[in-house]
Amino acid sequence: MKIGALISGGKDSLYAAWRMIQTGHEIACFITIQSRNPESYMFHTPNIGLTRLQAEAAGIPLLIQDTDGLEEKELDDLAVAIVRAARIYGLEGVVTGAIQSVYQASRIERICHKENLWCFSPLWLCDQDQYLNTLVSDGFEVIIAGVFAEPLDETWLGTRIDLPFIKRIHHLNTRYHVSLAGEGGEYESFVCFAPFFTKRITIRDARTWFEHGSGGYVITRAGLDDA
């Protein structure tokens, strides 16, 4: 089946695309919603402009749709993007990285149903510990691009999701109930390499910021190197 993958640049959306590839589906295109609102209810925003490098690394065409990111109205822009992608690439379905957000999943499903498209969310209600360990064992290279909840601080920014990370986040989950996968909005991520990439994204320059309990890792220069 030809699938369009809603890609934010973070681990969940790209891992969901990988799961669809593993089950024999074709990812015909990436779809990125580029929100001007950093407080968007629907869409991830850290380093969103770099999904173009992920698409190039994967050899998959990318469709970008801009949105002002206004609550509910941004869904109209999502619908426009899905309809365009379906027409251009002959899509039969869409895959999302939704894990627990009913708000996101239900709205994407509604759009897909209206357009007679299948909607897949292979990570829905997954075991988050197993997911993170599989992410690492499958060879994903993922960094933390944003932190938005105590006790996460600036020391987490730019760190890689690896086995030591999983151990640290487990500690916070036990003590502070921080979601292992960041599903409560505690952290955001960026994927530098995935198993279906033929190139690796190399971060050449970045800056960090942290204030009032939140922070970001802003990639200002990056390129592709051989995997």
N, C-alpha and C positions, 0 to 999 in steps of 0.2 A: 504494500500500500504506500502511496506517495503521501508523505507527511510534511507539514510545515512546523518548525520548532520555534516556539516563542522563547527568544534568547535575551537574557538580561546582562550576560557577562559573568554571572555568578554560578556557583557550583550546582545548584539544584536544576536549573534549566538545561545546562549542558550535560549533566549526568542523566537526566530524563531522556534527552536526545540519544545518548549512548545506549540506554536501555532499549529504545525502539530499534536502533540499528542491530543490536544483539538478537532481537527477535525477528529479524528479517525484513524490517520495513526500510524504505528509502527516505532519507531526509532530503527532500527536494529543495528546501530553502530554509534559511533562518529569517525570523521576523523580530525586529527590535522596535519597541516603542520608546522613543527618546523624549522623556518628559522634561519640561522646563521647570517643573515644580519639584524641588528636592523632598517635599513632604507628601508626594503622591501616595494615595491610598492603594493604588494598584501596582505601580511599577517601581522596580529597583532603579536607582539613579547613579550610584558611585561608578565612575569610569565607564559610563554607558557608551561613550563615543568609541571605545576600543573593541566593541563587538565586531567592527569591520576587520580587525586583525584576526579575531577568532574565526570569522567566516573564511578569510583568506587562508588561514592555517589549515582549516578543514576542507578547503576546496569546494565550499558550498555557497551559492549565491545568497546575498543578504538584501532584504527589503526593510527600509527604515521608514517609520512613520513618526512625525513630530506630534507632540500634544502639549497643551498648556498645563495638563495635569490637574484640571479642576475636577473635584469629586463628582462621580457619575458621568459628567460630560466627557471625560477621558475615555469612557467606554465606546463612545461614538467613533473616536479615532482608532481604537482597537478593532472595531468592526470594519472600518474602512480598510485597515491594513490586512485583515484576514481575507476579506473579499478580494482585494487586489492580488494577494498572494495566490489564492485559490484559482483565480482566473489566469494569471501569468504562468503558474507552475503546475496546473492541473491537480491541485491537492484533493485528497480524499479525507484528510483529517488533520488535526492539530495536536501537538503534544506540549504539555506544560510541566513545570517543575513544582507544582503545588504539593505541599505536604500536609498542612493542617488548616490553611486559610479557606474557610467556607466562602468568605467574602469574594476572594479572587476566583476560586474554582467555579463557583456557581455562575458568576458573570461570564466567564469564558465559555462554559458549557452552554449557556443560554444563546450566546452569539453563534456558536458552532451548530447548535440545533436549528436555529433559524436559517442557517445557510446550508443545511443538510450535510454537515461535516461531522465525522467522528471526533471525539475529544478524549485524549488519553492523558492520564495523570499517574504514571507508573510509580511515583513515590508516595502516593496518597496513604497517609496513616502508617508509614513504614516504621520499622524499628530504627530509631535514629542512631543508636550505637552501631548497629550492624551496617547501616548506610555509610557512616563516616569511615568505618574500617574498610568497607568495600571500595569506597572512593580512593583511599590510599593504596590498597592492594591492586586496584585496576590501573594504577599509574597516573591518576590525575595529579596535576601540580596546581595547587590552589593557595592563594594568599588572602589574608584578612584585609578587606578594603574599607571597613568602617565598623566602629563600635558605638553602641547607643544605649547601653545599660550598665549600671554598676553591678559587679565590681570590675568590669572590663575597663581598662585604661589604655593610655597611649602605648604601653609596652607591647600590646597585642597587634598594633597596626603594622602591616607588612609581613607578619609572621606567616609561616607556611602551615597548612593543615596536614599534619603528619602524626605519627604515633605519640610523640610527646605532647602535641597539641590536644589530642583526644584525651590523654591522661589529665591534662590541666582542666579541660572543659568539663570532664567528669567530676572533678573536685568541686567546681563551681555549681554544677547541677545538683550535687548532693547537698551542698551547704546553702546555696542561694536559689535553687530551682531554675537556674539558667538553662534554656533549651539547648540540648547538645548540638542541634543543627542550626541554631539561631532563628528558629521558626517564630519565636516571639518578637522578632525584630532586634534581638540583642546584638547581632553582628551581621555584616554583609561580606561578600567574598568576590574574588576575581580569579578566573581560570586562565593559567598561563599555558597549560598543556593538557590535552585529553587523548585517550587512546586512538581516536579517529582523526587526530591532527597529523599532518605531514610536516609541519613546522612547529617550532616552539616560540612563544612570545617571550622576548627578553626585555625586562624593564631596565631602561638605561638611565632614567632620572625620575625621581618622585619627591613629593613633599608631604609632610604630615601636618595635621592640625588637631588640636584637642582643646575643648572648652565646655564648661558647664556639663560635664559628664558624658559628652559625645565627641567623636573624632573621626577623621578620615585619612586614608592613604590615597593621595591623588597622584596618579601616574601621568607625568608630564611629557615623557618621551619613552617610546617603546618601539621595538622592531621585531622582525621574524628571523630566526636562525634555524639551521638544520636541526631536526629532532634527534 
